[in-house]
C-alpha cells in the first residue's frame, strides 16, 4: 500500500509539473503566437472572426492585444491598435469569466457589421456562465463615414454582470466635439434583463 501511495503521489506531482510547464510555455513569445493563431481560427456561427496581431504581457493577468480586428463575412468592421486587458483566466474553472478591465485609447468602427442569419433554437439566450466585466473603457471610439455619413467620435465606459440567466449592463457615453475642450451629447444606459422570464428593464438618459 505504501508503494502504491508513493507511486500515486509521484504521478500527481508529475502531472502538476507537466501542467505548470505547459502553462509556462504558453506565456512565452511562441506560446502567445500559438494563442493568437487559435483565436484567428475561431469562427462564430454568425460569421464573426477575431484576429490579434500580437499579444504582450501575461496571458494569466495583464496583457496587451496589439492590432485587434473584428470581422464579419465581408471583412473588418472594428479595429483597435491596442487593447489592454486585465483578467483572471483560471476563474473559468468555476464557470466564471472574470474580466477586471478592458480599455482602449482608440477604436475605429469602419462600418455597420452584417452578420449571417442564425437559426432560432430553444437554447437560452444568455450563456451558462457567470460573466463579470468590472471596467470597460474606450477613450476615443471613431465612427467612420460609412456608419453615420460623417466621421464622429465618442468616449464610452461601462461594466456588466451576467449570472443565473440575468444580464445587468451599465453604459455611459459622450460624443467628442471638435473644439479643444470637447463636449457634446451625453448618453447613459442601464439594462436589466432576464430573457427566460421575459423581463426587461431599460433606462436611457
N, C-alpha and C positions, 0 to 999 in steps of 0.2 A: 504493500500500500504506500509506504514511504517513497519507493521508487516511482510509482505511478504518479503520486502527487508532485514529486520533483520534476518528472517529465512534463506534466501538465503545466507546471509553473514556468518551466523554460519555454514551452510552446507559447504561452500567453505573453511572456516577456519578448519573445521573438516577434510576435505579431505586433506588439506595441512599438518595437523598434522599427519594424517594416513600415507601419503607418506613419510614424514620425519622419522616417526617411522620405517617404512619398510626399508628405506634406511639405517637408523642407525643400525637396527638389522642385515642387510646383512653384515655390516662392522665389526661384531663380529666374534669370532672364529667359532661358529656353522654356521653363515651365510656364511663365507668363505668356510667352508667344503661343504655346500649346493651348492655353485657356482662351486667348483671343481667337485662335483658329476655330475652337469648338463653339464659341459664341457666333462666329460668322456662319458656321454650318447649320445653326438652328434656323428653322423656317416655320412660322406660325401658320395656323390653318387659314387665316385671312390673307396670307401672302407677305406679312411683315417680316423684315430681316434687320438685324442689328450687326454692325461691324465696329471694331475698335482698332485703331492704328497701332497703339502701343499701350501697355499697362506699366505704370511706375508705382513704387511704394510696396506695401504689403497686401497680399491677397486676403489676409486674415484680419485686416483692420482698416488703416487709412491707405487709400490708393488713389491714383490719378489715371483717368481714362483719357488718352490723347486721341484726337480726331474721331470722336464718336459720331456715327452716321446711322440714321434710321431710314429704312426704305420701304416703299410699298411695291407692288408689281411693276410700276412704271419707273422706279428709280428713287433716288434720295429726295426726301422732303424735309428732313430735320437734321441739322448738323451743329456740333459744338467742338471747337478746337481743344477744350479742356473741361473735364467734369471731375470734381473732387468728391470722393465717396468715403464715408466712414461707416462701416457696418460690422456685424458680428455673425459671420457665416455659420459658426457651429450651433447657433440658435436654431438652425433648420432641423437639427436632430430632434428638437422638441416641437416640430411642426410650426416654427415661428420664423418669420422673416423680420430681422431686427436691423433696420436702416437708421442709423443715428443722424446722418446728414447726407445730402446730395446737393452740391452747389456748382454753379457755372457762372463765370463772369460774362460770357457771351454765347448766345444760341441763335441760330438762324432757322426760321420757318420759311422754307423756299416756296411752298405751295400747299394747298389743302390736300391731304392724302386721300387716295382712292383704293380701298381695300377690296379683296374678293369677298363676295357674299358667303356667309357661313350658315349652313343648315341649322334650323332650330332643333334643339334637343330638350330632353327632360332634366338635364343636369342643372344643378344650382348655378345661378348667375355669378355668385361670389365663390372664390376658391376655398377649399377646405384647409385653410391656413390662417394663422394669426399674422397680420402684417402691420408693422409699425414704421411709419416714416416720421421721425421726430422733427426734421427740418429740411424743407425743400426750398431752394432759392435760385432764381436766375436774375442776375443783376441787370442784364440787358437782353431781352428777347426781341429780336428784329424780325418782323413780318415783312417779307419782301413783296414787291408789286403784284405778283400773281395771286396773293392772298386777299388783299383789300383794295387793289388798284393803285395804291401808292405806299411807299415804304413807311412803316410805323414802328415805334419801339416802345417797350414797356418793361417794367420790373415786376417780378412775381415771387411771392413767398407763400409757404403753406405747410401743412402737416396732415397726416392721415392715420386712421386706426381702423383696422378691419379684424373682426373677431366674432365667432359664433353667428355667422350669417348677417352681421350688421356692419355697415360701412359708414364711417364718420370722416368727413373731409372738411378742412378749413383752408380757404384760399384768399389771399389778398393780392391785388394788382394795382398798378398805377402807370398810366401812359406817360411817356417822357417827351417833353416839349423840345423845341429847337433852341430855346434860349439858354443862357448859361446856368440858370438855376433849375432848369427842367420844369416840371409841373404837368398838369393835365388831368384827365379823368381818373377817378378812384373807383375801385370795384372790390367788394367784399362778398364772399360766397361761403355759406355754411350748409353742408349737405349731411343728412342723417337718414339712411335708407336700410330697410330690411326687406329685400326683394321677395323672399319666400312668403312673407306675411302681407305683401303688397302695401307696405308702409313707406311713405316718403315725406320727409320734411326738408324744404329747400328755402333758404333765406338769402336773398340777393340784395345788396345795398350799393 
